[in-house]
Amino acid sequence: MRPTRLTLPTAMVLMAVSRNYRYGFDISDATGLPSGTVYPVLRRLEEAGLLRSRWEAVETARSEQRPPRRYYTVTGSGTQAVRDAVERYPTLDRAFERPAARSPSPRPA
């Protein structure tokens, strides 16, 4: 595990995963960050032990006629990092609030 700097884009990606946005393009949409920023951040967060990932079954992706997705989840250390991120960037938490009527549907873990 390597330590990672808690920049705003890093905090945004970590927060998105903690809010059930699980794969790269979904995280990119939730944060407004380009995929060229999101994917390197995801790699760094995983290397730091703040996220873990798994590939979905190829059959699932094929049945939906798309490439397999790599799904991310927050680890125990990542949960603490989310708290640190909210403390460092107080408006971060509000960036992911949605009105109750427009809550995102649960995403596969």
C-alpha positions as CSV (number, residue, x, y, z in Angstrom):
1,M,0.0,0.0,0.0
2,R,1.2,3.5,-0.9
3,P,-0.1,6.7,0.7
4,T,-2.1,8.9,-1.6
5,R,-2.5,12.7,-1.6
6,L,-6.0,13.8,-0.9
7,T,-6.5,16.3,-3.8
8,L,-10.0,17.5,-4.6
9,P,-10.3,15.1,-7.6
10,T,-9.1,12.2,-5.5
11,A,-11.6,13.1,-2.8
12,M,-14.4,13.4,-5.4
13,V,-13.7,9.9,-6.8
14,L,-13.5,8.4,-3.3
15,M,-16.7,10.0,-2.3
16,A,-18.5,8.8,-5.5
17,V,-17.5,5.2,-4.8
18,S,-18.7,5.6,-1.2
19,R,-22.0,6.8,-2.6
20,N,-22.5,3.6,-4.7
21,Y,-21.1,4.8,-8.0
22,R,-19.1,1.7,-8.8
23,Y,-17.4,1.8,-12.2
24,G,-15.3,4.3,-14.1
25,F,-17.8,5.9,-16.5
26,D,-20.5,6.0,-13.7
27,I,-17.9,7.7,-11.4
28,S,-17.0,10.1,-14.2
29,D,-20.6,11.1,-14.7
30,A,-21.2,11.6,-11.0
31,T,-18.1,13.7,-10.4
32,G,-18.0,15.6,-13.7
33,L,-14.3,14.6,-14.0
34,P,-13.0,13.3,-17.3
35,S,-12.2,9.6,-17.6
36,G,-8.5,10.6,-18.1
37,T,-8.6,11.9,-14.5
38,V,-10.9,9.2,-12.9
39,Y,-9.1,6.1,-14.0
40,P,-5.6,7.1,-12.7
41,V,-7.2,8.2,-9.4
42,L,-9.0,4.8,-9.1
43,R,-5.7,3.0,-9.7
44,R,-3.9,5.1,-7.0
45,L,-6.7,4.7,-4.5
46,E,-6.6,0.9,-5.0
47,E,-2.8,0.8,-4.7
48,A,-3.2,2.8,-1.5
49,G,-5.7,0.2,-0.1
50,L,-8.6,2.7,0.0
51,L,-10.5,0.9,-2.7
52,R,-10.8,-2.7,-3.9
53,S,-12.0,-3.8,-7.3
54,R,-13.4,-6.8,-9.1
55,W,-14.3,-7.5,-12.7
56,E,-17.8,-8.4,-13.5
57,A,-18.6,-11.7,-15.2
58,V,-18.0,-11.5,-19.0
59,E,-21.3,-13.2,-19.6
60,T,-23.1,-10.3,-17.8
61,A,-21.4,-7.7,-20.0
62,R,-22.1,-9.7,-23.1
63,S,-25.7,-10.1,-22.3
64,E,-25.9,-6.3,-22.1
65,Q,-23.7,-5.9,-25.2
66,R,-20.9,-3.9,-23.7
67,P,-17.4,-4.5,-22.3
68,P,-17.0,-5.9,-18.8
69,R,-16.9,-3.3,-16.1
70,R,-14.5,-3.1,-13.2
71,Y,-16.5,-2.4,-10.0
72,Y,-14.9,-0.6,-7.1
73,T,-15.8,-0.6,-3.4
74,V,-14.4,1.4,-0.4
75,T,-12.3,-0.5,2.1
76,G,-12.2,0.1,5.8
77,S,-9.3,2.4,5.4
78,G,-11.1,4.1,2.6
79,T,-14.1,4.8,4.9
80,Q,-11.8,6.8,7.1
81,A,-10.3,8.6,4.1
82,V,-13.8,9.6,3.1
83,R,-14.3,11.2,6.5
84,D,-11.0,12.9,6.2
85,A,-12.0,14.1,2.7
86,V,-15.2,15.6,4.0
87,E,-13.3,17.3,6.8
88,R,-10.8,18.8,4.3
89,Y,-13.4,19.7,1.7
90,P,-16.6,20.6,3.6
91,T,-18.7,21.1,0.5
92,L,-17.8,17.7,-0.9
93,D,-20.6,15.9,0.8
94,R,-23.2,18.2,-0.6
95,A,-21.9,17.7,-4.1
96,F,-23.4,14.2,-4.0
97,E,-26.7,15.0,-2.3
98,R,-29.7,14.4,-4.5
99,P,-33.4,15.2,-3.9
100,A,-35.2,12.1,-2.6
101,A,-37.2,11.8,-5.8
102,R,-34.1,11.6,-7.9
103,S,-32.0,9.2,-5.8
104,P,-29.7,7.0,-7.9
105,S,-30.9,3.4,-8.1
106,P,-28.7,0.9,-6.3
107,R,-25.7,-0.3,-8.4
108,P,-24.2,-3.8,-8.3
109,A,-21.2,-4.1,-6.0
